[in-house]
Amino acid sequence: AMGASLLRNKAKEAGLEDIEVKNMAINQIPEDADVVITHKDLTDRARHKVPGARHVSVDNFLGSPKYDELIDEISAARV
């Protein structure tokens, strides 16, 4: 939940307010999810659940540079 809140705030700060960030159990991830961020120990399970999504593995939900990388990538793609 803290990681989702952090990513939500980073998206808002970057002007990406239309991005929906949700925190949920792997079994609840919708099949149409675009990006799934999981702890590295759970990534394989999430890939099996939603194989069509882009999967990002983190080892620390609160201190991962992956959030900034993802926001930068999305922002750049929209230019």
Helices and strands as residue ranges (DSSP letters): H 2-13, G 26-28, E 35-39, H 43-49, E 54-58, H 66-77
